Amino acid sequence: MKRYNEGVRRIPPSSYFLVLIAIVFAIVLFPVKFIVAKDMQGNILFCKKISEGESIIIEYTHSVEKTTVSEYFKAGKDSLILMEERFSSFGAGLPADKIYPFKIVGDQYVLYDINKEMKEVTFRTGAVIANHRIIIDNHITAFTDFSKPRQAVTFSIENIRIYKYIMGGVGFE
C-alpha cells in the first residue's frame, strides 16, 4: 500500500534558505518610486509612492490676481516633467509669451505640450493667500500640512529602497 506522500519530492531545507536570502536581497535592493518634498537642509517633509507617468498637479492662488494657477506634471523615470500650465488671467509672474502652444478652455488660459523635464522644482509655501496644494490621484494635500509658511519646498522624483519604504518615517504617506 502506498502512502499518500510517497513519490512526492521533498524540497531540501537549503532551498528555503535560498528563497529567504532572495527575499532579503529584494527588500534591500529593490527601489520604489516616490515624489519627495524636502526642505533646504534635505529633510524629507512629504513622500508619496508614485508610478512613472502618473499625474501630479501643483495648485495655488496667485497673490496679485487672486485666481487659481495649476501646474500639471507627470512623474518621469527620475524627474518631474511639466506638461501644462493653467491660469485665469495674465499677471505678475505668469507666462505672457508664446513659447509653448496656447489655447483657451472655458475661463482658463492653457499652455500645453510643454514637456519640460526637471530634476527638481522648488516652491515657497504661501503664508496668506497662495494656499499651495499638491494633488495626486485626486488626493489633495496642502503644503501647510507638511511645511511652514514661507518655507522653500523642493519636489523631486526619487527611487527609494523598499526597506526604507517598509520602515516608513517622517513624511511618508
Number of C-alpha atoms within 10 A of each C-alpha: 3 6 6 7 8 7 8 7 7 7 8 8 8 9 10 11 11 11 11 12 12 12 12 13 12 14 16 13 13 13 16 16 22 22 21 24 28 20 16 12 6 10 12 19 19 23 24 15 17 21 15 15 13 12 20 22 21 20 22 22 19 23 16 11 15 14 16 18 21 21 18 19 24 23 23 21 14 18 21 26 23 23 19 21 23 22 23 20 18 11 15 11 9 15 15 10 7 8 9 14 11 16 12 12 10 8 10 16 18 20 20 16 13 16 14 12 16 16 13 15 14 14 15 16 22 22 13 10 12 20 18 23 21 17 15 18 10 10 8 13 15 16 24 16 11 17 19 14 15 13 16 17 23 18 23 21 26 22 17 16 16 17 17 13 19 10 8 12 12 11 16 16 10
